[in-house]
Amino acid sequence: MTSVKKAIGTATAVTATLMLAACGTGGEIEAGQAAVVDGVVITEADLQESTSQLNTVLGQPITPATALQTAITAPSIEKAFTDAGVLISDEALVAELQGSGVPTPNDITIDVARVIRYTTVLQDPALRPAPRALR
């Protein structure tokens, strides 16, 4: 459990930092591109497809902006959790998405689904660190 609590602390800090940094896209945006992150192009078409796929499986709608922001932060959040020994495989996510009505989830959909799963870990009260007493 200690490694999960460490991952929670790290992921929380990384998420806050990346949400501030997400305003910068890391490259020039051309027509048809939603973002360029570390040289990787996220197209508007892929983002729209992912948003549609996610809205098929989520209980509440997700906007393209939220999907994009989540996809941008996904690699750092995944690294924090995997460094702490918490891994959610692509295979498990794809199987879950396929079972929920998305036969061929794209990479953005998989990344967002992974962040949602890690968020579930963050929200589990049994895994949260105990609050420190104020001095």
N, C-alpha and C positions, 0 to 999 in steps of 0.2 A: 504493500500500500504506500510506502514511503516514496517509491519512484513515481507513482501516479500523482501524489500530492506535489512532488517536485515539478512534474510535467504541468500540472494545473497552474502553479505559480509562474512557470516559464511561459506557458501558452497565453496566460492573461497579460503578461508584460509584452510579449511579442505582438499580440493582437492589438493592444493599445497603440504601440509604436507603428505598426503597419497601417492601422486605420488613419493615422495622421499622414503617413507617407503615401497612401494609396492615391492621393490627389495627383502625384506625379506618376506618369506611366512608363518612364524609362526609355522613351524613344519617340520618334516622329509618327504621328497618326496620319494615315492616308485614307482615302475614300474606301468604305467598306470595312474598316478596322474599328473595333471597339476600344482596343488597347494594345500596347506593345510592352511586355513585361520581361525584362532581362533578355531582350532580343526575340522573345516568343510572341507571335502575333495571335491575338484573339480577335476573330472576325465577328462582325455584327451578325452574320448569318448563324455562326456557331453559338453565339450568345442568345439569339432569339430561339434557336432550337433547344438549347439547354433550359431556358426559361419555360418554354412550353412543356418539356419533359418534367421539370421539377414541379410545375403546377399540376401535373397529372398525379403526382404521388404525395405532395404535401397537403396538409389539412388547411393551409391558408395560402393565398397567392404570394408569389415572390416576384419582385420587379427585376428587369434586366440590370438595373444599377446595383441592386443588392446582390444578385448572382455574380456580377462582375467583381464587386468589392470582395466578396467571399472567395471567389476563385483566385484573386490576386494574393490574398493572405494565406491561402491553403498550404502552399509548400512550407512556409515557416511554422505554421501550427502543426503540420504533420511531423516536421523534424523535431520539434519540442517533445511531442508525444513518443515518437519512435526512439529518440535518445533516452527516454525514460522507460523504454520497454513496452510501450502500449502501441500495438500495430493493428490497423484495420486494413485488410487486403483489398486490392482492386476486385479480386474474384468474389469476395463476400459482398461487396457493394453492388457489383454488377448483378449478381444473383438476386439480391434484395430488390434492386430497381426493376429487373425483369419480372420478378414476381408481383410487382406493383403496377405493371402495365406499361413499362418502358422497355421494349424489346432490344433496342440498341442504344444505350445511353452514351452520349459523347463525353469527352474528357472533362469538360467544364461541369457537366452534371455529376460525374464521379467525384470530382474535387469538392464540389459544394456538398454532396451527400456525406463525404468523409468529414468535413468540418462540422456538419450537423451532428454526426455521431460523436465526434470529440466534444462538442458542446454538451451533449447528453452526459458525458463523463464529468465535465466541469460542473454540471448542475446536480450531480448525485451527492446528497448531503453526507453519505457515508464516506466519501472520498475527499471532502473538503478539509483543509487543515483547521485545527481548532483555533478559535480566536485568541489572540494574546491579550492578557490583562493590561489595562492602561496603567501607566506608572506616573 
